[in-house]
């Protein structure tokens, strides 16, 4: 017992009148019971009546005790003094969320730019047991776009959530499932993306995609692979048109970002433009980490990142490849193979891994290409170095890069006769989908499966980091 409770008990007044009444009632009950006992006891069935009366009284007392204990712990009625009814009407009080599983949702809606509009929206969310974790506001010429990260009861469907937001005055509402990565606040996320972009030029398309959410990004070069000017360009300050933004690519051409289901805000446009400007100021850059592997035959090879500085070495490797090898890789005329290299080696369009021998000769290339909202993998191994596990090693590393970049799947375009590529894809131990159209085989590996998080190890080569 606490000191406060003891003090309250000491100040409680003693009601002596209630004790006198209870004592008088006791004597009266005894006198009545004695009179009834004397009256009934002399009857032929008197003892049986007395026993039945005792059982009935005992049952009545037990029922009364149970009833008193149950209602002594019941909550006070709504209109009792000191309850929540004295503070706010019951209709305005948010209903508590039922205990259970919750999920994270990202929600964006447009409200009128008037006092109280956001408060009305938050009140409706609270009534449905929804916890607001983060909130960002984007002022527009007409209204304000509010972006929420919500913890929502799993039993609440998205359609009901959108209907409730509409009743509170929200319009153009968009919802999407979120995860723990979205708990990072916007400034921290932008700084992290800027750091990734500063370290690797190939990170710019990925950084834009993570910054803007589910969208499609196209890098449109100023010069095509055939050497013709495409006319693709954008003003230095960029262009924002509702669901499309165009930014000037520092390496030439333009970067187009499309999100048909949700217009971009000026804040998002400014953040995207800042990332592109950072990329332009830093210039070409590729991480120079490399790894030395020893093949089962004893030869040493080095796997590293490649860029346009390796163009001449890649062209020389093309010259040592057979026409059949080049045809399986580029699916077209062999004479055009060299034209694709400048595009493929550009960090703007993806990441490239190169394999070189101890003497420095380039013998294999592996490409991870950003194809809009999809990702393609492609391999080219010089004839003399095929069937040694180099293709499988490159493919495993490219898929690991795709998983790190947050890609949901990768696909490879080849021919059914290219048994080496088919075997390398199957060696990933990932769910595969096959599509054949006019002799062209498209193999898609789904990285979202749990198995993608623990990719199979490469062949037992001896590895050494440099």
Buried (B, 14 or more C-beta within 10 A) or exposed (E): EEEEEEEEEEEEEEEEEEEEEEEEEEEEEEEEEEEEBEEBEEEEEBEEBBEEBEEEEEEEEEEEEEEEEEEEEEEEEEEEEEEEBEEEEEEEEEEEBEEEEBBBBBBBBBBBBEEEBBEBBBEBBBBBBBBBBBEBEBEEEEBBBBBBBBBBBEEBEBEEBBEBBBEBBBEEBBBBEBEEEBEBEEEEBBEEBBEBBBEBBBBBBBBBBBBBBEBBBBBBBBBEBEEEEEEBBBEEEBBBEEBBBBBBBBBBBBBBBBBEEBBBBEBBBEBBBEBBBBBBEEEBBBEEEBBBBBBEEEEEBBBBBBBBEBBEBBBEBBEBBEEEBBBBBBEEEBEEBBEBBBBBBBBBBBBBBBBBBEEEBBBBBBBBBBBEBBBBBBBBBBEEBBEBBBBBBBBBBBBBBBBEBEBBBBBBBBBEEBEBBBEBBEBBEBBBEEEEEEEEBBBBBBBEEEBBEEBEEBBEBEEEEE
